[in-house]
Amino acid sequence: MMDANDDRMFGLADDELDRRFAEAVRLANEAKIAMGVPLPMFDFDAKRAYLLHPDGRKEYVNAS
């Protein structure tokens, strides 16, 4: 038998877990930028991975 709490984990609704996860990723990325560490990103249009440097420069990487 299903009840209203079946979509909850750790006492939190799925939407709240998604919001907290997204905020944690955002904060981790901000910390990396502040430390001068490039962020690994993916360009879906070009279908290529790149590093986004804190100065805004994109450095595309080759798959090896």
N, C-alpha and C positions, 0 to 999 in steps of 0.2 A: 504494500500500500504506500503510495507516494503522498508526501505532505509538502507544505510550503518551504521547508528547509532542505529539500533534496538538492537544490542547485547551490547550496552553500558549502564553503570549505573554510575550516578554521573559524566558523562563526561569522563569515563575511560573504556577502552576495558576490556573484561573479563580476558584476559591473564595478564593485568597489575594489576587488582584487586587480582587475585590469587597470583601473585608475592609479592604484598604488604602484603597480609594476611600471607603468609608463612614467610616473614621476621619479621612481628610483633610477630608471635608465637615463632620464633627462639630467638628473643631478650627477650621475656618474660621468656623463659626457661633459658637463660643465666643469667638473673637477679635472678631467683629463685636459681640457682646453686650458684651464688655468695653470696646469703644470707644464704646458707646452708639448703635450703628447698628441700626435695626430690620431684622428678617429678613423677607423676602418669603415668605409661606406660602400654602397653599391649603386651604380648608375643604371637604372632599369631601361632607359632609352638606348644607351650604348651597350648594355649587357656586359659591363666591365666593373671590376672592383677598383677602388681608389682609396687613397689616404687623404683626408681633409685636414690640412694643417691649420693651426690656430690663426695664422695670418690670412686664411681664406683660400690658399693655394690648393689645387687638386693635383695629386700625383697618382696617375694611373699605374696600376701594378700588373705585371704579366703573370699568368698562371704558370706554375712550373711543376 
